[in-house]
Amino acid sequence: MKITVLFRTSPAVWAAPVALALPLLYYLGPGHPPADNLGYAPEITSYPLRFAYPFAYAVASALAAWVSRGLRQAGMWEMNHARSRYRIAAQALLPVVALAWMMLTLPLVAALSAEGVWPTWDSVSPLVVGMIVCVEHAIIGFTVGRWVPKAIATPLLAVVTWAAVAFTVTVDAPWVRHVSGAFPEQLMFGEAPAWEALWPHVAFTGSIAAALMVGWLPIRRRAVAAATVLALAAAGVTSTYEAVKGYNYTPPLKTYAVTMECGHTGRTAVCMPEQTAGALPQAVEATQGVLADFVAVGVSLRPKTVIDTLPEGRFATPSTASTWRVPLTASTGRDDATFAVAVAATGMNCPSPDPLLRRVVIAWAAHVTGTTRSWERLRATIARALIRGTGGWGEKLITGGDAGPAGGQGTGRLRSAGVGEVEQPLGPPVVLLPERGGPRPGVFRLEVALLLPKLPRSDK
């Protein structure tokens, strides 16, 4: 059959207006990328693509069932034709798969064009996964259409496929969303899908589709054919489940998947994403000033890298002695870069430092670097957040990050600029004594007085 005749007679033609309108409408609504995307292509494409997956898969399976039933009614499988059954199916499914691919691609092209951004591999890799899964759903629908009337198979597959993919994120079991065929996350700046998060989507549905294709063969013994199909499908589904059962609700993600630009102050490299690197000179100046201020009070710190935390996505990466992670983009925008670097300089390596002592150390660092006003603003912000019961990034910054293992005591080493180093069980409050170059006792008493909560005055 000529390609023009094939497309003209396919049900994909009359279904195209509605099928293409659905993902575009979602792109104009909840699938529109956020305005502050900084031109980051993976973030831009992840928003419309998340809503396009279920519709594309539903159309592919439903129309494939319609096409398959039409071939069955025409007696195609009973003919002694020279072409293989796989070639006949591939030719019949070509318009259907093409429509499903357009449903995935069109909103992505619209989003990238509106932002003026070129696609990258990290931004199109979930699209490639979706295109492969579209073919797999078409194979499944084609198989169902061979045995079920199209008046039943077409609407049933459309609804079941859409619901099975769209509502996987509401299921309590995390593994379901990692094999649904729909990459489940709308990405943040600096994040990108890891390979471990992509291949299970193809493998899970693909194992079912491949098993069903074996059933297309003219095997005389139906029991043998059915056993082969079930064995192949079970093997693929089980192996995929074993691979993803340990995943949390968030799939494996790469971070810092952006081009970084760096400046230098002495031996220390200060790095920011190229999208915000216009503030790099300010970040370099702030880092240089903090290091000089600490040297002036007898504390010599030589980090190898000071790197912006903006591209680390939703999960914080702890700093180390050689790599300080600082919110450079956010702090330079507030003219608080010096204070942000000073806070990073006081970072403790234990999982759960004492909150009061942590505040004392940061207060001293703010005093040394002349950023006490910034510290007072942060304290006020944290106090308001705690009154509302919301915590916030400021409290995490001051308390030193997440807690250690539940119920664990262990031992840890606390280290801070201008503060002594001790090693003891984590859990009871630790006592840190200032060493040479540390704050004067009077400064300690002053800062502790400022940090302690004010108690209501009693008239008794």
C-alpha positions as CSV (number, residue, x, y, z in Angstrom):
1,M,0.0,0.0,0.0
2,K,1.3,3.5,-0.9
3,I,2.3,5.6,2.1
4,T,-0.2,8.3,1.0
5,V,-3.1,5.9,0.8
6,L,-2.0,4.4,4.2
7,F,-2.2,7.7,6.0
8,R,-5.4,8.8,4.3
9,T,-7.2,5.6,5.3
10,S,-5.8,5.4,8.9
11,P,-8.0,6.3,11.9
12,A,-5.1,8.4,13.1
13,V,-6.1,11.1,10.5
14,W,-9.6,11.7,11.9
15,A,-8.3,11.4,15.5
16,A,-5.4,13.8,15.0
17,P,-7.3,17.2,15.7
18,V,-8.5,16.1,19.2
19,A,-5.4,14.0,20.0
20,L,-3.0,17.0,19.3
21,A,-5.2,19.5,21.0
22,L,-5.1,17.7,24.4
23,P,-1.3,18.0,25.2
24,L,-1.3,21.5,23.8
25,L,-4.1,22.6,26.1
26,Y,-2.2,21.1,29.1
27,Y,0.9,22.9,28.0
28,L,-1.0,26.2,28.1
29,G,-2.2,25.3,31.6
30,P,-0.5,23.2,34.3
31,G,2.1,21.9,31.9
32,H,3.6,25.3,31.3
33,P,7.2,25.6,32.6
34,P,7.8,28.2,35.4
35,A,8.9,31.7,34.5
36,D,12.1,31.5,36.5
37,N,13.5,28.5,34.5
38,L,16.7,30.4,33.5
39,G,16.6,28.8,30.1
40,Y,17.3,25.4,31.4
41,A,16.1,23.0,28.8
42,P,15.5,19.8,30.9
43,E,13.3,21.8,33.3
44,I,11.4,23.4,30.4
45,T,10.6,20.2,28.7
46,S,9.7,18.1,31.8
47,Y,6.6,20.2,32.5
48,P,4.6,19.6,29.3
49,L,6.0,16.1,28.8
50,R,4.6,14.9,32.1
51,F,1.0,15.6,31.0
52,A,1.5,14.4,27.4
53,Y,2.6,10.8,28.3
54,P,-0.8,9.4,29.3
55,F,-2.6,10.8,26.2
56,A,0.0,9.6,23.8
57,Y,0.0,6.1,25.1
58,A,-3.9,6.0,25.2
59,V,-4.1,7.1,21.6
60,A,-1.4,4.6,20.5
61,S,-3.1,1.6,22.1
62,A,-6.7,2.5,21.2
63,L,-6.1,3.3,17.6
64,A,-3.8,0.2,17.2
65,A,-6.7,-2.0,18.4
66,W,-9.0,-0.3,15.8
67,V,-6.5,-1.0,13.0
68,S,-5.8,-4.5,14.1
69,R,-9.5,-5.4,14.2
70,G,-9.9,-4.0,10.7
71,L,-7.2,-6.2,9.4
72,R,-8.8,-9.2,11.1
73,Q,-12.2,-8.5,9.6
74,A,-10.5,-8.3,6.2
75,G,-9.1,-11.7,6.6
76,M,-5.5,-10.5,6.4
77,W,-4.1,-13.1,8.8
78,E,-5.7,-16.0,6.8
79,M,-4.1,-15.1,3.5
80,N,-1.0,-16.7,2.1
81,H,0.9,-13.4,1.6
82,A,4.6,-13.1,0.9
83,R,5.2,-10.5,3.6
84,S,5.6,-11.4,7.3
85,R,3.0,-10.6,9.8
86,Y,5.4,-8.2,11.6
87,R,5.9,-6.2,8.4
88,I,2.1,-6.0,7.9
89,A,1.6,-4.8,11.5
90,A,4.4,-2.3,11.3
91,Q,3.0,-0.8,8.1
92,A,-0.5,-0.6,9.6
93,L,0.7,1.0,12.8
94,L,3.0,3.6,11.2
95,P,0.3,6.4,11.1
96,V,-0.8,5.6,14.7
97,V,2.7,5.7,16.1
98,A,3.4,8.9,14.1
99,L,0.4,10.6,15.7
100,A,1.5,9.5,19.2
101,W,5.0,10.8,18.6
102,M,3.5,14.2,17.5
103,M,1.5,14.3,20.7
104,L,4.7,14.1,22.7
105,T,6.8,16.3,20.6
106,L,4.5,19.2,19.8
107,P,4.2,20.7,23.3
108,L,8.0,20.3,23.8
109,V,8.7,22.2,20.6
110,A,6.2,24.9,21.7
111,A,7.8,25.2,25.1
112,L,11.4,25.4,23.8
113,S,10.4,27.9,21.1
114,A,8.6,30.1,23.5
115,E,11.7,30.3,25.8
116,G,14.2,30.5,22.9
117,V,16.2,27.5,24.1
118,W,17.8,24.7,22.1
119,P,17.2,21.2,23.2
120,T,19.9,19.1,24.9
121,W,20.2,15.4,25.4
122,D,19.1,15.7,29.0
123,S,16.0,17.5,27.9
124,V,15.0,15.0,25.1
125,S,16.0,11.7,26.7
126,P,12.6,11.4,28.5
127,L,11.0,12.2,25.1
128,V,13.0,9.3,23.5
129,V,11.8,7.0,26.2
130,G,8.2,8.1,25.6
131,M,8.5,7.5,21.9
132,I,9.7,3.9,22.4
133,V,7.0,3.3,24.9
134,C,4.4,4.6,22.4
135,V,5.5,1.8,20.0
136,E,5.2,-0.8,22.8
137,H,1.6,0.4,23.6
138,A,0.7,0.2,20.0
139,I,1.9,-3.4,19.9
140,I,-0.2,-4.2,23.0
141,G,-3.2,-2.5,21.5
142,F,-2.7,-4.3,18.2
143,T,-2.7,-7.7,19.9
144,V,-5.9,-6.9,21.9
145,G,-7.6,-5.8,18.7
146,R,-7.0,-9.1,17.1
147,W,-9.3,-10.8,19.7
148,V,-11.7,-8.1,20.9
149,P,-14.2,-6.2,18.8
150,K,-13.0,-2.6,18.1
151,A,-16.2,-1.1,19.5
152,I,-15.1,-2.5,22.9
153,A,-11.3,-2.6,22.6
154,T,-10.8,1.0,21.4
155,P,-12.6,2.9,24.2
156,L,-11.6,0.4,26.9
157,L,-7.9,0.7,26.0
158,A,-8.1,4.4,25.8
159,V,-9.5,4.8,29.3
160,V,-7.5,2.1,31.0
161,T,-4.2,3.1,29.5
162,W,-4.7,6.8,30.3
163,A,-5.7,6.1,33.9
164,A,-3.0,3.5,34.4
165,V,-0.3,6.0,33.4
166,A,-1.7,9.2,34.7
167,F,-2.5,8.0,38.2
168,T,0.6,6.0,39.0
169,V,2.0,9.0,41.0
170,T,-1.0,8.6,43.4
171,V,-0.1,5.0,44.2
172,D,1.5,4.4,47.6
173,A,4.0,1.9,46.2
174,P,6.9,4.0,44.7
175,W,8.0,1.4,42.2
176,V,4.8,1.8,40.1
177,R,5.7,5.3,39.0
178,H,9.2,4.2,37.9
179,V,7.9,1.6,35.4
180,S,4.8,3.4,34.1
181,G,6.4,4.8,31.0
182,A,6.0,8.4,32.2
183,F,9.0,10.0,33.8
184,P,7.4,11.2,37.0
185,E,9.3,14.3,38.0
186,Q,9.1,17.9,36.9
187,L,12.8,18.8,37.1
188,M,14.5,21.7,38.9
189,F,17.4,23.7,37.7
190,G,20.5,21.6,37.4
191,E,18.7,18.3,37.6
192,A,18.6,15.7,34.7
193,P,17.3,12.2,34.5
194,A,19.8,9.4,35.3
195,W,20.0,6.3,33.1
196,E,18.7,4.3,36.0
197,A,15.5,6.3,36.0
198,L,14.8,5.9,32.2
199,W,15.4,2.3,31.1
200,P,12.8,0.7,33.5
201,H,10.0,2.5,31.7
202,V,11.1,0.9,28.4
203,A,11.8,-2.5,29.9
204,F,8.6,-3.0,31.8
205,T,6.1,-2.2,29.0
206,G,8.6,-3.6,26.4
207,S,8.7,-7.0,28.0
208,I,4.9,-7.3,27.8
209,A,4.9,-6.1,24.2
210,A,7.7,-8.4,23.2
211,A,6.0,-11.4,24.7
212,L,2.8,-10.6,22.8
213,M,4.6,-10.3,19.6
214,V,5.8,-13.9,20.0
215,G,2.1,-14.8,20.2
216,W,1.7,-13.4,16.6
217,L,3.6,-16.4,15.3
218,P,1.5,-19.1,13.7
219,I,2.1,-21.6,16.5
220,R,-0.4,-24.5,16.2
221,R,-0.4,-25.5,19.9
222,R,-2.1,-22.6,21.7
223,A,-1.0,-23.9,25.1
224,V,2.6,-23.7,24.1
225,A,2.1,-20.2,22.7
226,A,0.3,-19.0,25.8
227,A,3.0,-20.5,28.1
228,T,5.8,-18.8,26.1
229,V,4.0,-15.4,26.2
230,L,3.4,-15.6,29.9
231,A,7.0,-16.7,30.7
232,L,8.6,-13.9,28.7
233,A,6.3,-11.3,30.2
234,A,6.8,-12.5,33.7
235,A,10.5,-12.6,33.3
236,G,10.7,-9.0,32.0
237,V,8.2,-7.6,34.5
238,T,9.9,-9.3,37.5
239,S,13.4,-8.3,36.6
240,T,12.3,-4.7,36.1
241,Y,10.5,-4.6,39.4
242,E,13.6,-6.0,41.2
243,A,15.6,-3.2,39.7
244,V,13.4,-0.4,40.9
245,K,11.9,-1.7,44.1
246,G,14.5,0.1,46.1
247,Y,13.8,3.5,44.6
248,N,12.1,6.2,46.6
249,Y,9.2,8.4,45.3
250,T,11.8,10.5,43.4
251,P,13.6,8.8,40.6
252,P,17.4,8.8,40.4
253,L,18.5,12.2,39.2
254,K,21.8,13.8,38.1
255,T,22.7,17.1,39.6
256,Y,24.9,19.9,38.5
257,A,24.0,19.0,34.9
258,V,24.9,22.5,33.7
259,T,27.9,24.3,32.4
260,M,29.8,26.0,35.2
261,E,31.9,29.1,34.9
262,C,34.7,29.7,37.5
263,G,36.7,32.6,38.8
264,H,39.7,32.3,41.1
265,T,40.9,34.0,44.3
266,G,44.3,32.6,45.0
267,R,44.1,28.8,45.0
268,T,40.3,28.8,45.5
269,A,38.0,28.4,42.5
270,V,34.6,30.1,42.7
271,C,32.0,28.5,40.4
272,M,28.5,29.5,39.3
273,P,26.2,28.2,36.4
274,E,26.7,30.1,33.2
275,Q,23.1,31.3,33.4
276,T,23.9,33.4,36.5
277,A,27.6,33.9,36.0
278,G,27.1,37.6,35.6
279,A,27.4,37.8,39.4
280,L,30.6,35.8,39.5
281,P,32.9,38.8,40.1
282,Q,30.8,39.7,43.2
283,A,31.0,36.0,44.4
284,V,34.8,36.0,44.0
285,E,35.1,39.3,45.8
286,A,32.9,38.0,48.7
287,T,35.0,34.8,49.0
288,Q,38.2,36.6,48.9
289,G,37.0,39.0,51.7
290,V,35.8,36.2,54.0
291,L,39.1,34.2,53.7
292,A,41.1,37.4,54.4
293,D,38.9,38.3,57.4
294,F,39.4,34.8,58.9
295,V,43.1,35.0,58.4
296,A,43.1,38.3,60.2
297,V,41.8,36.6,63.3
298,G,44.2,33.7,63.1
299,V,42.0,31.2,61.2
300,S,43.5,30.0,57.9
301,L,41.0,28.2,55.6
302,R,41.9,27.1,52.1
303,P,39.0,25.5,50.3
304,K,39.7,24.2,46.8
305,T,36.3,25.1,45.4
306,V,33.4,27.4,46.4
307,I,30.5,26.2,44.3
308,D,26.9,27.5,43.9
309,T,24.1,25.4,45.3
310,L,21.6,26.4,42.6
311,P,22.3,23.4,40.3
312,E,22.1,20.8,43.1
313,G,18.3,20.6,42.6
314,R,16.0,19.5,45.4
315,F,18.5,17.6,47.5
316,A,21.2,19.4,49.4
317,T,24.8,18.1,49.0
318,P,26.9,18.6,52.2
319,S,30.0,20.7,52.0
320,T,33.5,19.3,52.7
321,A,36.7,20.9,53.9
322,S,37.8,21.3,50.3
323,T,34.4,22.1,48.6
324,W,32.1,24.7,50.1
325,R,28.6,24.7,48.7
326,V,27.1,28.2,49.0
327,P,23.9,29.7,47.6
328,L,25.9,32.2,45.5
329,T,23.1,33.1,43.0
330,A,20.5,33.7,45.7
331,S,22.9,35.6,48.0
332,T,24.4,37.8,45.3
333,G,20.9,38.8,44.3
334,R,20.3,39.9,47.9
335,D,23.8,41.5,48.4
336,D,24.5,38.9,51.1
337,A,27.2,36.9,49.4
338,T,29.8,37.7,52.0
339,F,27.5,36.4,54.8
340,A,26.6,33.2,52.8
341,V,30.3,32.4,52.3
342,A,31.0,33.1,56.0
343,V,28.2,30.6,57.0
344,A,29.8,28.0,54.7
345,A,33.1,28.6,56.4
346,T,31.6,27.6,59.8
347,G,30.2,24.3,58.4
348,M,30.3,21.4,60.8
349,N,31.0,17.9,59.6
350,C,28.8,16.1,62.1
351,P,25.2,15.2,61.2
352,S,23.5,17.0,64.1
353,P,25.4,19.9,65.7
354,D,24.0,21.6,68.7
355,P,21.7,24.3,67.4
356,L,22.6,26.9,70.0
357,L,26.3,26.4,69.6
358,R,25.9,26.5,65.8
359,R,24.2,29.8,66.1
360,V,27.0,31.1,68.3
361,V,29.6,30.1,65.8
362,I,27.7,31.8,62.9
363,A,27.2,34.9,65.0
364,W,31.0,35.1,65.6
365,A,31.6,34.6,61.8
366,A,29.2,37.4,61.1
367,H,31.0,39.6,63.6
368,V,34.4,38.8,62.0
369,T,33.2,39.5,58.5
370,G,31.2,42.5,59.3
371,T,27.9,40.9,58.3
372,T,26.1,41.1,61.6
373,R,23.1,42.9,60.1
374,S,22.6,40.0,57.6
375,W,22.8,37.5,60.5
376,E,20.1,39.5,62.4
377,R,17.8,39.5,59.4
378,L,18.3,35.7,59.0
379,R,17.5,35.2,62.7
380,A,14.3,37.2,62.4
381,T,13.3,35.1,59.4
382,I,13.9,31.9,61.2
383,A,12.0,33.1,64.2
384,R,9.0,33.9,62.1
385,A,9.1,30.6,60.3
386,L,9.4,28.7,63.6
387,I,6.4,30.6,65.0
388,R,4.4,29.5,61.9
389,G,5.7,26.0,62.4
390,T,7.2,25.8,58.9
391,G,10.9,25.6,59.6
392,G,12.6,26.6,56.3
393,W,16.0,26.8,54.6
394,G,17.3,29.1,57.2
395,E,16.8,26.7,60.1
396,K,18.4,23.9,58.1
397,L,21.3,26.3,57.3
398,I,21.8,27.1,61.0
399,T,21.3,23.6,62.4
400,G,23.8,22.1,60.0
401,G,21.5,20.0,57.8
402,D,19.7,16.8,58.2
403,A,19.9,14.6,61.2
404,G,21.9,11.4,61.3
405,P,20.5,7.8,61.3
406,A,17.3,7.4,63.4
407,G,18.2,6.4,66.9
408,G,21.9,6.3,66.2
409,Q,24.5,7.7,68.5
410,G,27.8,7.0,66.8
411,T,30.7,9.4,66.9
412,G,31.4,12.4,64.8
413,R,33.9,15.2,64.4
414,L,32.8,18.8,64.8
415,R,35.0,21.4,63.1
416,S,34.4,25.1,62.7
417,A,36.4,28.2,62.0
418,G,37.7,29.6,65.2
419,V,36.3,26.7,67.3
420,G,38.1,23.8,68.9
421,E,37.7,20.3,67.5
422,V,36.2,17.5,69.7
423,E,35.1,14.0,69.1
424,Q,32.4,12.4,71.2
425,P,29.0,10.6,70.8
426,L,26.5,12.5,68.7
427,G,23.3,13.0,70.7
428,P,24.1,14.8,74.0
429,P,24.9,18.5,73.6
430,V,28.6,19.1,72.8
431,V,30.8,21.7,74.5
432,L,33.1,23.6,72.2
433,L,35.8,25.8,73.6
434,P,37.4,28.6,71.6
435,E,41.0,28.1,70.6
436,R,43.6,30.5,69.5
437,G,42.1,33.1,67.2
438,G,38.6,32.4,68.4
439,P,36.2,35.1,69.6
440,R,36.9,36.9,72.8
441,P,34.9,35.7,75.9
442,G,33.1,39.0,76.0
443,V,31.9,38.5,72.4
444,F,30.8,34.9,73.2
445,R,28.7,36.2,76.2
446,L,27.2,39.0,74.1
447,E,26.2,36.7,71.2
448,V,24.8,34.0,73.6
449,A,22.7,36.7,75.3
450,L,21.4,37.8,71.9
451,L,20.6,34.3,70.8
452,L,18.9,33.0,74.0
453,P,15.1,33.4,73.9
454,K,13.7,36.3,75.9
455,L,11.7,35.0,78.8
456,P,8.5,36.8,79.9
457,R,9.0,38.9,83.0
458,S,7.2,37.7,86.1
459,D,5.6,40.1,88.6
460,K,5.9,37.5,91.4
